Amino acid sequence: MSSEGKLVFTGTFGPSNLLNGTEFEESMVTMFRAIIPVLKDITRDKIVLYFYAGFAGTSSNDTDSRFTAVSKKSLLGLDITVDNTDLISDALLALNVYYPHKAGLLLISGTGSICYGKDENGKIFRTGGFGYLIDDHGSGYWFGKEAIKAAMYSHYHYGEKSLLEDMVFRHFSIKDPQEVYDLIYKNNSKMIIASASELVFNAFKEGCPVAEKIIHKGADELVYLVLNCSKLINGRSPCVVLHGSVFKQEILIEFVKKKLIELMNVYLSDKRIDLEAANQIYEKYLNQKEV
């Protein structure tokens, strides 16, 4: 967005987790290469950038230094200055978009899962979101892991037959279940595992009881995050907004709504977080100019 409030560029890039060093750097370089020519087309003046951005992985202590190092490398040799950076988590960015001045809850389920709550005084709380190795229940990674687990149980265990066995093996183009070990344990497997999440919902549509059980369990985990976070903000929120790629699955939304219907209203995210955030930074820019 320009200093006149005009949207000059929009695009989709990623992944954008600050903790994923090389992966994050490649995404940032790609973004800069796309946006710099656009900026140069609209101004002959020296370009000064101000970043208000939401990223995953901002819990690290060196968030700013990581971002600064990547941006400097991306802009090397260009007459461009980064004036200021305002970096927060992608979840907090979304929370501020939906609840800029009031209490509320935001439940996010993408590759990971987390719930944020803001109380009447603007104080922010969170539940979940501690990373895929120890947490992220009900997330894309978690559903993918459960799909693969169900497939292996179906193949090796008595009484555990599931449609997910064939679905998972076809998804990864493997014939011998032993190949799963090489796929998961010899690779950077987070995204590989998450890619299998949709199989759970496909199996459910075909009547697989194991898949239905997994979805109920995932919904329970997500509802737990909401209820616990609601208590942290003294139960002041009458609603929760569901945000993230996993909530493209209608059956998961249905299960979550049924479990929360008597306690609060449940809404599906309907905003472009990036555009809303751009409007927020423009308003912040105008306020700074007035001062």
Backbone bond lengths (Angstrom), bond angles and torsions (degrees), N, CA, C in turn:
res aa  C-N    CA-C-N  psi(-1)  N-CA   C-N-CA  omega(-1)  CA-C   N-CA-C  phi
1 M - - - 1.454 - - 1.530 108.51 -
2 S 1.350 116.71 134.35 1.455 121.46 -177.49 1.520 110.76 -81.82
3 S 1.348 116.09 174.69 1.460 120.93 179.53 1.521 111.85 -67.29
4 E 1.338 117.07 -13.29 1.468 120.71 176.99 1.529 111.78 -93.97
5 G 1.330 116.53 1.96 1.456 119.86 179.31 1.511 113.75 85.04
6 K 1.321 117.58 16.75 1.458 121.63 -179.42 1.521 110.13 -95.58
7 L 1.325 115.52 131.62 1.458 120.14 177.00 1.527 108.06 -72.99
8 V 1.313 117.02 119.64 1.461 119.80 -175.51 1.524 112.68 -109.08
9 F 1.323 117.27 -14.05 1.459 118.60 -178.31 1.522 110.44 -162.00
10 T 1.288 115.86 141.20 1.464 121.33 170.27 1.523 108.22 -144.75
11 G 1.291 116.61 142.46 1.465 120.03 -178.73 1.509 111.02 -162.41
12 T 1.309 116.27 170.62 1.463 121.85 -179.97 1.520 109.25 -119.49
13 F 1.326 115.65 124.27 1.458 121.57 -179.14 1.526 108.42 -138.34
14 G 1.291 115.98 165.70 1.454 118.20 177.26 1.508 111.28 151.94
15 P 1.332 116.61 176.72 1.469 128.07 0.77 1.533 112.14 -70.64
16 S 1.340 114.98 164.99 1.468 118.28 -171.66 1.522 112.80 -135.66
17 N 1.306 116.24 45.14 1.466 120.13 175.38 1.523 108.99 -90.59
18 L 1.335 116.40 119.07 1.463 121.43 -176.76 1.527 113.52 -57.73
19 L 1.319 116.38 -24.74 1.458 119.92 -177.59 1.527 112.47 -80.34
20 N 1.335 116.52 -14.55 1.462 120.80 179.36 1.533 108.26 -92.25
21 G 1.332 116.18 79.92 1.451 123.56 -170.47 1.513 117.45 -38.82
22 T 1.335 117.54 -73.71 1.465 121.87 -175.44 1.516 111.41 -64.14
23 E 1.315 116.27 -41.64 1.470 121.99 -179.51 1.522 110.66 -61.09
24 F 1.338 116.81 -45.42 1.459 121.42 179.41 1.522 110.56 -64.98
25 E 1.324 115.82 -43.90 1.466 120.13 -179.11 1.523 110.91 -60.37
26 E 1.321 117.51 -43.10 1.469 121.25 -179.99 1.527 111.14 -63.17
27 S 1.334 116.68 -39.68 1.466 120.86 178.60 1.523 111.05 -64.34
28 M 1.338 116.16 -42.31 1.455 120.55 -178.98 1.526 111.27 -66.68
29 V 1.321 117.11 -42.87 1.461 120.99 178.89 1.524 110.15 -60.82
30 T 1.330 116.42 -43.66 1.460 120.94 178.53 1.523 111.12 -61.66
31 M 1.340 116.70 -41.30 1.458 120.58 179.22 1.528 111.28 -63.68
32 F 1.335 116.36 -46.73 1.461 119.70 -178.89 1.527 111.38 -63.10
33 R 1.306 116.75 -40.75 1.460 119.90 179.82 1.527 111.89 -62.89
34 A 1.322 115.47 -28.63 1.468 119.48 179.54 1.528 111.55 -81.33
35 I 1.326 117.19 -37.86 1.460 119.69 -172.33 1.535 113.85 -87.51
36 I 1.330 118.33 -30.42 1.471 120.17 -175.54 1.530 112.93 -60.71
37 P 1.342 119.84 -45.75 1.474 118.96 178.20 1.531 112.29 -59.45
38 V 1.316 116.42 -34.83 1.467 120.23 179.35 1.523 110.17 -65.71
39 L 1.332 116.36 -44.25 1.465 120.96 179.95 1.522 111.31 -64.24
40 K 1.318 116.14 -39.82 1.464 119.72 -179.33 1.525 111.68 -68.45
41 D 1.315 116.76 -26.74 1.464 120.53 178.72 1.522 112.61 -71.57
42 I 1.342 116.43 -25.70 1.466 118.64 -174.34 1.523 113.11 -102.08
43 T 1.338 117.59 -5.08 1.466 118.86 178.61 1.509 110.71 -150.97
44 R 1.342 114.81 143.27 1.463 120.45 173.79 1.524 110.89 -98.88
45 D 1.299 115.41 -6.60 1.456 120.34 178.19 1.526 110.29 -75.79
46 K 1.315 114.68 166.26 1.456 119.46 174.49 1.522 108.94 -64.47
47 I 1.298 116.06 133.29 1.462 120.98 -176.46 1.524 110.43 -84.57
48 V 1.318 115.15 126.84 1.466 121.50 176.55 1.527 107.34 -119.37
49 L 1.321 116.20 123.53 1.456 121.33 -177.16 1.525 111.16 -104.59
50 Y 1.322 114.76 139.71 1.463 122.11 172.95 1.520 107.13 -122.96
51 F 1.305 116.58 121.96 1.454 120.40 -175.65 1.521 111.89 -101.43
52 Y 1.312 114.44 125.61 1.464 121.28 167.21 1.516 103.78 -123.04
53 A 1.308 116.61 103.72 1.462 119.38 -169.10 1.515 112.32 -137.11
54 G 1.314 114.54 148.57 1.453 121.45 175.97 1.511 109.75 -114.32
55 F 1.319 117.32 121.70 1.449 122.52 -179.81 1.522 110.60 -127.06
56 A 1.301 115.13 152.84 1.464 119.49 168.00 1.527 107.10 -75.54
57 G 1.326 116.47 152.79 1.459 120.12 176.51 1.509 114.90 85.27
58 T 1.335 118.36 16.66 1.463 120.49 -178.43 1.521 112.95 -81.01
59 S 1.317 117.82 -0.34 1.465 119.84 178.53 1.527 111.70 -72.90
60 S 1.332 116.04 -13.52 1.458 120.02 177.73 1.531 110.77 -65.86
61 N 1.340 116.83 149.18 1.464 120.86 -177.80 1.523 113.82 -72.74
62 D 1.340 117.04 -18.79 1.466 118.99 -176.37 1.526 112.33 -111.39
63 T 1.336 115.96 35.00 1.464 120.97 -178.55 1.521 112.27 -55.19
64 D 1.335 116.52 -51.94 1.464 120.52 -176.50 1.520 111.98 -62.75
65 S 1.327 116.70 -43.03 1.463 119.65 -178.73 1.524 111.35 -67.17
66 R 1.332 116.77 -36.43 1.469 120.46 176.41 1.515 110.40 -61.56
67 F 1.332 115.41 -48.98 1.458 120.14 -177.70 1.525 110.81 -65.08
68 T 1.327 117.06 -42.45 1.466 121.11 179.75 1.521 111.09 -60.66
69 A 1.324 116.41 -42.92 1.465 120.64 -179.06 1.526 110.80 -63.80
70 V 1.320 116.36 -43.17 1.467 120.18 -179.23 1.520 110.98 -67.97
71 S 1.337 117.66 -42.73 1.461 120.76 -178.92 1.528 110.76 -65.60
72 K 1.335 117.97 -39.94 1.460 120.87 178.50 1.529 110.77 -62.94
73 K 1.311 115.64 -42.09 1.459 119.95 179.19 1.531 110.82 -65.08
74 S 1.335 116.02 -39.72 1.460 120.82 -178.52 1.527 111.87 -68.75
75 L 1.354 116.16 -31.50 1.470 120.74 -175.02 1.527 112.72 -100.12
76 L 1.323 116.79 8.64 1.458 121.89 -177.58 1.532 111.00 -57.11
77 G 1.338 115.52 127.14 1.459 120.03 178.58 1.512 114.46 87.43
78 L 1.316 117.87 -2.65 1.458 121.86 -179.75 1.527 109.53 -105.98
79 D 1.320 116.63 146.08 1.471 121.06 -179.20 1.523 109.62 -83.69
80 I 1.323 114.61 66.80 1.463 121.56 -175.36 1.520 109.28 -134.93
81 T 1.313 115.82 136.91 1.462 121.36 -178.85 1.525 109.85 -117.91
82 V 1.322 115.87 136.16 1.466 120.96 171.84 1.516 106.85 -93.59
83 D 1.331 116.86 107.61 1.460 122.26 -173.88 1.523 112.40 -75.97
84 N 1.322 115.59 -41.70 1.462 118.71 -176.19 1.522 109.06 -159.99
85 T 1.314 115.74 153.46 1.458 120.09 176.70 1.522 109.34 -130.19
86 D 1.301 115.20 137.04 1.464 121.79 177.18 1.523 105.71 -129.19
87 L 1.324 115.87 93.85 1.454 121.54 -173.57 1.522 111.00 -106.63
88 I 1.315 115.25 128.48 1.458 121.33 174.90 1.523 107.87 -133.88
89 S 1.298 117.47 175.65 1.460 119.45 177.83 1.522 109.60 -71.77
90 D 1.321 116.30 152.57 1.462 120.22 178.65 1.527 110.70 -61.20
91 A 1.340 116.22 -32.25 1.466 119.79 179.15 1.530 111.12 -67.50
92 L 1.332 116.92 -42.58 1.464 120.39 179.04 1.525 111.08 -67.01
93 L 1.311 116.62 -34.78 1.461 120.45 177.16 1.528 109.47 -59.91
94 A 1.326 115.95 -45.70 1.466 120.46 179.04 1.524 111.25 -66.03
95 L 1.342 117.10 -39.28 1.457 121.20 178.98 1.530 110.51 -60.13
96 N 1.325 116.83 -43.82 1.461 120.82 -179.23 1.521 112.49 -68.62
97 V 1.326 116.19 -26.76 1.467 119.97 176.59 1.526 110.01 -70.58
98 Y 1.316 117.14 -43.32 1.475 120.36 -177.15 1.519 112.98 -81.68
99 Y 1.321 116.78 -31.91 1.469 119.67 -177.30 1.531 110.24 -130.96
100 P 1.319 118.20 67.68 1.471 119.57 -178.87 1.524 113.21 -67.47
101 H 1.356 116.75 -30.89 1.471 118.79 -174.23 1.526 113.22 -136.58
102 K 1.325 118.14 15.57 1.460 119.02 -178.88 1.528 110.26 -145.32
103 A 1.329 115.07 168.28 1.461 120.69 179.81 1.525 109.87 -73.84
104 G 1.321 115.79 149.34 1.455 118.98 178.00 1.509 112.44 -179.83
105 L 1.329 114.49 170.23 1.461 122.01 -179.39 1.528 109.90 -123.48
106 L 1.316 115.67 141.48 1.456 121.65 176.54 1.520 108.83 -131.03
107 L 1.318 116.56 120.13 1.461 122.29 178.85 1.520 108.39 -105.63
108 I 1.313 116.63 122.91 1.458 121.31 -178.42 1.522 109.82 -115.67
109 S 1.325 114.91 130.95 1.456 120.39 173.88 1.525 108.49 -136.42
110 G 1.331 114.36 103.24 1.457 121.49 174.64 1.513 106.17 -123.04
111 T 1.325 117.69 -126.77 1.461 119.62 172.19 1.523 109.60 -62.69
112 G 1.351 115.92 -35.59 1.456 122.05 174.42 1.513 110.09 -115.70
113 S 1.340 117.04 -176.51 1.471 120.57 179.23 1.521 109.56 -140.80
114 I 1.338 115.33 145.48 1.462 121.56 179.39 1.524 108.28 -164.44
115 C 1.322 116.41 152.63 1.461 121.04 173.32 1.524 108.23 -124.50
116 Y 1.326 115.71 131.15 1.454 121.88 175.39 1.517 109.64 -113.80
117 G 1.322 115.36 145.02 1.451 120.63 175.80 1.510 110.56 -134.06
118 K 1.314 116.39 143.93 1.456 122.15 176.21 1.516 107.87 -121.08
119 D 1.336 117.53 127.64 1.459 119.36 -178.65 1.532 110.70 -88.31
120 E 1.327 116.42 -176.73 1.462 121.27 -174.52 1.526 113.07 -64.96
121 N 1.339 116.01 -21.38 1.458 120.30 -179.96 1.532 112.74 -95.41
122 G 1.329 116.17 4.57 1.452 120.15 179.87 1.513 114.50 85.56
123 K 1.337 116.75 2.98 1.459 120.19 178.19 1.524 109.40 -74.87
124 I 1.326 116.42 138.66 1.462 121.25 -173.10 1.529 110.91 -109.38
125 F 1.323 114.99 138.07 1.463 122.99 177.81 1.525 108.72 -127.62
126 R 1.318 115.42 161.98 1.463 119.70 177.77 1.516 110.79 -142.98
127 T 1.314 114.89 153.99 1.461 121.28 169.66 1.524 106.94 -134.53
128 G 1.322 116.01 139.14 1.463 120.17 -179.29 1.510 111.91 78.19
129 G 1.350 113.85 -166.48 1.458 119.94 177.81 1.513 114.40 75.98
130 F 1.333 117.80 31.88 1.462 120.86 -177.05 1.533 113.11 -98.06
131 G 1.331 115.99 17.82 1.462 119.30 175.35 1.513 113.90 96.51
132 Y 1.320 115.17 153.60 1.467 120.63 -171.13 1.521 114.31 -68.77
133 L 1.338 117.88 -22.72 1.455 118.74 -178.47 1.518 112.88 -73.11
134 I 1.331 117.58 -30.23 1.458 119.51 -177.71 1.525 113.46 -123.38
135 D 1.341 117.83 -6.54 1.461 118.97 -171.92 1.531 110.60 -149.59
136 D 1.331 116.66 -139.24 1.471 123.56 178.53 1.526 113.22 61.33
137 H 1.330 116.85 35.17 1.458 120.22 176.74 1.527 110.34 -64.59
138 G 1.321 115.98 142.22 1.457 120.84 179.92 1.517 113.50 77.35
139 S 1.318 116.90 11.26 1.468 121.51 179.93 1.521 110.59 -95.30
140 G 1.335 115.89 177.01 1.453 119.90 176.57 1.514 111.51 -61.91
141 Y 1.332 116.26 -40.62 1.461 119.81 177.61 1.525 110.10 -62.57
142 W 1.318 116.35 -44.97 1.466 120.58 -177.76 1.534 110.86 -62.87
143 F 1.327 117.49 -45.54 1.467 120.01 178.84 1.531 110.72 -63.13
144 G 1.333 116.20 -38.78 1.462 119.08 177.80 1.513 111.88 -64.00
145 K 1.346 115.49 -43.13 1.464 119.98 178.12 1.522 111.36 -61.98
146 E 1.348 116.43 -41.98 1.463 120.58 179.03 1.523 111.37 -65.64
147 A 1.321 117.26 -33.66 1.470 121.20 177.93 1.524 110.29 -64.58
148 I 1.330 115.51 -46.34 1.465 120.10 -179.66 1.526 110.69 -67.32
149 K 1.308 115.93 -40.57 1.468 120.26 177.40 1.523 110.79 -60.48
150 A 1.334 116.45 -44.35 1.475 120.41 179.57 1.518 110.92 -63.74
151 A 1.329 116.56 -37.05 1.464 120.36 179.38 1.525 110.94 -64.42
152 M 1.340 116.48 -42.85 1.463 120.43 -179.78 1.524 111.16 -69.45
153 Y 1.329 116.41 -39.97 1.468 119.90 176.91 1.526 110.08 -63.02
154 S 1.322 115.47 -40.83 1.461 120.02 -179.29 1.528 110.87 -61.22
155 H 1.323 115.88 -37.78 1.465 119.85 -177.65 1.527 112.79 -76.24
156 Y 1.330 116.32 -38.66 1.465 119.73 -170.69 1.525 114.71 -104.70
157 H 1.336 119.06 -24.79 1.460 120.65 -171.50 1.526 111.81 -101.10
158 Y 1.310 114.59 153.54 1.460 121.16 176.58 1.532 109.98 -78.47
159 G 1.316 116.94 134.35 1.462 121.30 174.44 1.512 115.02 73.62
160 E 1.318 118.16 19.18 1.467 121.52 -177.88 1.529 112.17 -118.35
161 K 1.320 118.22 21.39 1.456 121.46 -175.92 1.530 111.64 -59.35
162 S 1.328 114.51 136.41 1.460 120.36 -176.88 1.524 109.90 -149.39
163 L 1.339 115.44 148.71 1.464 120.46 174.23 1.525 111.05 -62.60
164 L 1.320 116.34 -19.80 1.453 120.26 -177.82 1.527 112.88 -67.03
165 E 1.318 117.10 -20.55 1.464 119.07 178.94 1.530 110.53 -60.41
166 D 1.314 116.91 -56.28 1.467 120.50 -179.61 1.529 111.22 -67.39
167 M 1.330 116.60 -38.94 1.466 119.96 -178.85 1.522 112.11 -61.21
168 V 1.326 116.40 -45.60 1.466 120.80 -178.70 1.517 111.00 -66.75
169 F 1.320 117.07 -44.21 1.463 119.70 -178.49 1.527 110.74 -65.41
170 R 1.331 116.98 -37.73 1.466 119.77 176.16 1.521 110.76 -67.62
171 H 1.315 116.28 -41.43 1.471 121.36 -178.57 1.529 111.22 -57.56
172 F 1.316 116.41 -41.47 1.458 120.48 -178.02 1.530 112.78 -96.40
173 S 1.333 116.21 5.07 1.478 122.12 178.53 1.527 111.79 54.61
174 I 1.324 115.32 48.44 1.462 119.85 177.80 1.522 110.01 -121.89
175 K 1.315 115.69 149.84 1.462 121.69 179.14 1.526 111.96 -109.22
176 D 1.303 115.41 -35.64 1.461 121.16 179.45 1.525 108.42 -100.64
177 P 1.339 118.71 122.85 1.467 120.55 -179.66 1.523 113.78 -57.34
178 Q 1.338 117.02 -21.32 1.463 119.67 177.46 1.529 111.50 -62.89
179 E 1.344 116.31 -23.45 1.466 120.23 179.58 1.530 112.03 -66.81
180 V 1.325 116.47 -19.91 1.466 120.00 178.66 1.522 110.59 -60.53
181 Y 1.332 116.67 -36.19 1.462 120.11 -178.28 1.522 111.50 -62.46
182 D 1.336 115.74 -44.98 1.466 119.03 178.61 1.520 110.95 -64.38
183 L 1.322 116.12 -38.03 1.462 121.29 -177.84 1.524 111.48 -64.64
184 I 1.324 116.06 -42.00 1.461 121.16 -173.06 1.527 113.15 -90.81
185 Y 1.314 117.10 -43.70 1.457 119.44 -170.91 1.524 114.66 -93.49
186 K 1.329 117.98 -7.19 1.458 120.24 178.90 1.522 112.22 -115.24
187 N 1.314 116.42 16.52 1.454 121.01 -179.79 1.521 109.69 -136.40
188 N 1.343 115.63 168.87 1.458 120.63 168.82 1.521 105.29 -76.47
189 S 1.329 115.84 89.30 1.460 120.67 -159.78 1.524 116.32 -88.31
190 K 1.323 119.43 -2.29 1.463 120.49 -174.13 1.524 111.59 -56.24
191 M 1.320 117.61 -53.25 1.457 121.18 -178.43 1.528 111.68 -72.09
192 I 1.328 115.79 -30.78 1.470 119.75 177.35 1.519 109.89 -62.47
193 I 1.319 116.40 -46.61 1.462 121.04 179.51 1.524 110.66 -66.30
194 A 1.330 117.50 -45.03 1.468 121.13 -179.44 1.521 111.87 -60.07
195 S 1.326 117.42 -28.71 1.465 120.50 -178.60 1.524 112.61 -64.43
196 A 1.341 116.77 -17.13 1.465 120.63 -179.33 1.523 112.52 -90.07
197 S 1.339 117.62 -1.14 1.472 120.10 -174.65 1.523 112.92 -60.28
198 E 1.323 117.25 -39.13 1.461 120.39 -176.30 1.530 112.07 -64.65
199 L 1.331 116.49 -23.21 1.465 120.67 -179.39 1.524 111.55 -61.37
200 V 1.332 116.46 -33.69 1.474 120.07 178.81 1.525 110.14 -60.12
201 F 1.316 116.02 -43.94 1.462 120.73 -177.18 1.532 111.46 -74.43
202 N 1.335 116.19 -32.53 1.464 119.46 175.13 1.522 110.45 -66.55
203 A 1.325 116.22 -41.35 1.469 120.13 179.52 1.523 110.65 -65.66
204 F 1.332 116.87 -37.82 1.465 120.84 177.40 1.528 110.42 -60.01
205 K 1.320 116.82 -43.20 1.472 121.27 -179.60 1.523 111.56 -62.50
206 E 1.325 115.81 -25.11 1.459 120.26 179.34 1.526 111.82 -94.63
207 G 1.338 116.06 9.94 1.457 120.65 173.14 1.510 116.11 87.85
208 C 1.323 118.02 21.84 1.460 120.92 -178.90 1.530 110.42 -79.55
209 P 1.332 118.93 116.18 1.473 120.95 -179.57 1.520 113.20 -67.13
210 V 1.324 117.79 -29.43 1.461 120.68 177.62 1.525 109.92 -65.29
211 A 1.322 116.62 -42.17 1.464 121.28 178.32 1.521 111.03 -63.74
212 E 1.338 116.53 -40.74 1.467 120.12 178.91 1.526 110.40 -62.32
213 K 1.307 116.57 -40.43 1.461 121.44 178.91 1.528 110.62 -62.85
214 I 1.336 117.01 -40.89 1.465 121.41 179.53 1.520 110.45 -64.21
215 I 1.339 116.63 -43.17 1.471 120.38 -178.80 1.525 110.63 -64.56
216 H 1.330 117.10 -42.17 1.468 120.09 177.26 1.532 110.60 -61.06
217 K 1.329 115.79 -42.25 1.462 119.70 -179.64 1.531 110.33 -64.73
218 G 1.331 116.38 -42.29 1.459 120.18 178.07 1.510 111.83 -63.18
219 A 1.332 116.62 -42.39 1.465 121.05 178.07 1.525 110.35 -62.58
220 D 1.334 117.47 -41.18 1.470 120.98 178.29 1.523 111.38 -60.41
221 E 1.326 116.60 -41.64 1.463 120.68 -179.85 1.533 110.91 -64.13
222 L 1.331 116.55 -41.21 1.457 120.64 179.89 1.525 111.28 -69.24
223 V 1.321 116.21 -39.71 1.468 120.60 178.02 1.531 110.34 -64.32
224 Y 1.314 116.50 -36.90 1.469 119.75 176.59 1.522 110.71 -58.27
225 L 1.330 117.00 -43.22 1.463 120.73 179.05 1.527 110.84 -59.49
226 V 1.342 115.73 -43.47 1.460 121.17 -178.68 1.525 111.07 -64.50
227 L 1.326 116.72 -49.61 1.463 120.68 -176.63 1.520 111.62 -64.24
228 N 1.336 116.08 -39.65 1.458 119.34 179.85 1.521 110.99 -68.16
229 C 1.326 116.50 -41.49 1.462 119.89 179.23 1.529 110.90 -67.88
230 S 1.324 116.58 -33.38 1.465 121.11 177.43 1.527 110.33 -61.75
231 K 1.318 116.56 -39.63 1.465 120.71 177.36 1.528 111.19 -65.01
232 L 1.328 116.38 -36.46 1.460 120.58 -179.37 1.530 111.97 -64.95
233 I 1.346 116.76 -29.71 1.469 119.41 177.53 1.529 110.23 -100.63
234 N 1.333 114.41 24.24 1.474 122.11 175.15 1.523 113.77 63.30
235 G 1.320 116.16 29.55 1.458 121.03 176.36 1.505 114.52 61.03
236 R 1.343 116.21 28.11 1.469 120.33 -174.33 1.528 113.69 -86.54
237 S 1.328 117.37 -8.04 1.461 118.67 -177.79 1.524 111.60 -93.50
238 P 1.333 117.78 125.80 1.466 120.52 177.77 1.520 113.01 -85.39
239 C 1.354 116.51 -1.31 1.464 117.93 -176.37 1.526 111.41 -152.84
240 V 1.325 114.01 163.13 1.455 121.87 173.80 1.522 107.36 -134.90
241 V 1.324 116.06 138.93 1.457 121.85 176.52 1.525 108.28 -101.83
242 L 1.336 116.20 131.98 1.459 121.84 177.67 1.522 108.43 -95.28
243 H 1.320 115.92 127.63 1.465 119.75 -175.86 1.527 109.48 -138.65
244 G 1.312 117.26 141.21 1.460 121.10 176.73 1.512 112.76 126.39
245 S 1.323 115.46 162.02 1.464 121.78 -172.67 1.528 114.09 -64.08
246 V 1.319 118.19 -31.02 1.468 119.93 -177.92 1.528 110.86 -67.78
247 F 1.334 116.67 -24.73 1.463 119.36 179.56 1.529 112.78 -79.80
248 K 1.320 116.33 12.95 1.460 119.80 167.46 1.530 109.58 -76.54
249 Q 1.327 115.96 -14.06 1.456 121.38 -179.95 1.532 109.19 -85.71
250 E 1.318 116.40 109.99 1.459 121.20 -174.36 1.524 113.15 -61.86
251 I 1.323 116.56 -34.52 1.461 118.53 -177.42 1.530 110.63 -68.19
252 L 1.317 117.63 -33.93 1.465 120.06 177.53 1.527 110.00 -67.14
253 I 1.322 116.81 -42.74 1.468 120.92 176.75 1.524 109.76 -58.97
254 E 1.329 115.78 -44.18 1.471 120.65 -179.51 1.519 111.46 -60.75
255 F 1.336 116.81 -45.29 1.464 120.70 -179.42 1.526 111.11 -64.26
256 V 1.342 116.97 -43.22 1.457 120.81 179.74 1.524 110.79 -63.84
257 K 1.326 116.72 -43.49 1.467 120.82 179.37 1.522 111.45 -60.82
258 K 1.327 116.91 -43.73 1.468 120.64 -178.74 1.528 111.24 -61.93
259 K 1.325 116.49 -35.27 1.453 120.72 -177.23 1.536 112.27 -79.38
260 L 1.342 116.74 -16.25 1.465 120.42 -177.54 1.524 113.81 -115.02
261 I 1.328 117.22 -6.87 1.463 122.08 -168.03 1.521 113.69 -56.39
262 E 1.320 117.81 -33.78 1.462 119.80 -178.09 1.527 112.96 -84.01
263 L 1.326 116.62 -6.35 1.466 120.70 -175.36 1.525 114.10 -110.31
264 M 1.317 116.85 -32.10 1.471 119.86 -177.67 1.519 110.03 -166.07
265 N 1.320 115.25 164.44 1.459 120.96 175.00 1.523 109.28 -80.43
266 V 1.319 115.32 144.47 1.460 121.56 -179.37 1.523 108.68 -119.89
267 Y 1.325 115.96 125.48 1.458 121.07 -178.54 1.524 110.16 -122.72
268 L 1.304 116.07 145.67 1.457 121.31 175.75 1.526 108.76 -91.15
269 S 1.311 116.81 135.86 1.462 121.87 -179.47 1.526 110.90 -53.72
270 D 1.336 115.98 131.11 1.461 120.25 -178.94 1.529 112.06 -131.22
271 K 1.339 116.89 20.29 1.454 119.89 -177.43 1.524 111.50 -118.62
272 R 1.322 115.93 150.24 1.456 122.15 170.48 1.523 106.87 -82.70
273 I 1.322 116.46 100.82 1.452 120.71 -175.30 1.523 111.27 -58.52
274 D 1.344 117.57 -39.04 1.459 119.69 -177.87 1.526 111.91 -64.14
275 L 1.333 116.99 -42.14 1.461 119.83 -179.20 1.527 111.36 -71.02
276 E 1.332 116.04 -39.98 1.462 119.49 178.32 1.532 110.37 -63.98
277 A 1.333 116.26 -39.70 1.458 120.47 178.58 1.525 110.65 -66.39
278 A 1.341 116.37 -36.51 1.467 120.16 177.22 1.522 110.55 -62.48
279 N 1.329 116.00 -39.41 1.472 119.36 176.82 1.524 111.02 -64.12
280 Q 1.331 115.93 -39.10 1.464 119.86 179.18 1.523 111.77 -63.13
281 I 1.339 116.32 -43.02 1.463 118.25 -178.85 1.519 110.54 -68.88
282 Y 1.340 116.94 -31.99 1.463 119.42 178.11 1.530 110.45 -66.94
283 E 1.330 116.51 -41.47 1.465 120.09 177.20 1.533 110.52 -63.54
284 K 1.341 115.14 -38.88 1.463 120.00 178.16 1.528 109.91 -64.40
285 Y 1.324 116.32 -39.61 1.462 121.89 178.71 1.529 110.72 -63.19
286 L 1.327 116.54 -43.69 1.468 120.84 179.38 1.518 111.39 -63.49
287 N 1.339 115.78 -40.84 1.468 119.73 179.52 1.533 111.09 -64.11
288 Q 1.310 117.01 -37.81 1.461 121.32 179.18 1.528 110.79 -67.21
289 K 1.348 116.19 -37.05 1.459 120.12 179.37 1.536 110.95 -66.58
290 E 1.341 114.69 -37.78 1.463 118.89 -179.09 1.519 111.52 -66.33
291 V 1.336 114.86 -34.60 1.468 119.59 177.73 1.523 110.98 -70.40
